[in-house]
Amino acid sequence: MNSSSTGSSSKSKAGSSSQPSETSFKRKRGVFQKDLQHMMYGFGDDPNPLPETVALVEDIVVEYVTDMAHKAQEIGSKRGKLSVEDFLFLIRKDPPKLNRCTELLSMQEELKQARKAFEVDEEKLASTE
């Protein structure tokens, strides 16, 4: 019985020794707290959720985004660079996320075109004056 408990503790020690590279990048906690509080309220939570709840949601979100970024980086490393298409490839089997991302990307392109047109109009006005 002792050998099995010793074996499991040695496994946990071995598992934790392989993770210092991940934990060596300490992140600031609470960076997204206000945004998450507003989002949680928008989805039906209390206007002032418990700090522990916000911290847990923040941990989940940061872990998800970090995991997606690492996976996209693995995909992009085959081409030598990371691109938006790598992220779209990762979420291709989740239609709501894929649709929302493509919608946001098209809106971004529309805004870019509008800014460009506005700058051109502004330059024309400045040159006529």
N, C-alpha and C positions, 0 to 999 in steps of 0.2 A: 504494500500500500504506500509506503514511503517512497518507493522508487517511482511510482506513477505521479505522485504529487511533486516530486523533485523534477521529473521529466517535464511536467507541465510548466513548472516555474522556469526551467531552463529554456523552454520554448518561448515563454513570454519575454524572458530576458533577451533571447536571440532576436525576437521580433522587434523589441524596442531598440535594440542596438542598430538595427538597419534603418531606423527612422530619424536619427538625429539630423540628417540633412533636411528633412521636411520641417522638423520643429526648430531648426536653427534660424529659419526665417520667421521671426516673431512679427506678427502683424499688430497694428494698433486696433484695439477693440473699441467698439462704439463709433466707428467712423460713419456707419450707415444707420445709426440708431434713429435719428429724426425721420429720415426717409422711410425706414421700415415701420415706424410708429404710424406715419400717415398712411402708408399702404395697408397696414393691418386694419386701421380704422375704416379705410375705404372698402375693405372686404368684410366689414361687419364686426370687428373687434371693438373693444372699449376705446374711447378717445385717449385714455392714458393707460396703456397696457402695462403689466408688470415688467420691471426691468429684466427679470430672469427670462421672461418669454421673449422679449425683444432680443436679448443676447443669444438665446437658443436659435431663433429664426435667423439672426445674423450669421451664426456659425454654420447653419445649414446652407444658407445662400452662398457664403464665401467658399465653402467646401465644394458646392456644385459648380460654381463658376471656375474655380481653380482646376477642378477635375476636367471640365469641358475644355479649358484652355490647354491643359497638358495633352489631352487626346487630340485636339486640333493641331497642336504642335507636332505630335507624332505623325499625323497624316501629312502635314505641310513639310516635314523634314525630307520627305521623299523628293519633293520638288526643290527644296532648298529655301522656301519662304512660306510664311503663314499668310493665309488669305481668308476673306469672308466666306468663300466657297467651302473651306474646310469646316467651318462651323455649320454651314447649311447642310453639308454632308452628314454631320453628326446628328442633326435633328430631323433628318429626312423622314424618319418613321413616326414622327410626332406631328401630325398635320396642323393642330392649332398653333404650336410653336413655329413651325415652318411658315405658315400663312402670316403670322404676326411679324416674323422677321422679314419676310419679303415685302410686306406692307410698309414696315419702317424703313427698309432700304430704298423703296421707291419714293417714299416721302422725303428721305434725305436727298435723293437725286433731284426731286422737284425743287426743294429749297435751295440746293446748290445752283440750279439753273436760274431761279428767281433772283438770287443774290448777284449772279453774274450779269443778268439783264439789268438789274438796278444799278450796278457799278457802271455799265456801259451808258445808261441813260444819264447818270450823274456826270460822267466824263463829257458827254455831249453838251449838257447844260453849262458846265464849267468852261468849255471851249467857246461857246457862243457868247458868253458874258465877257 
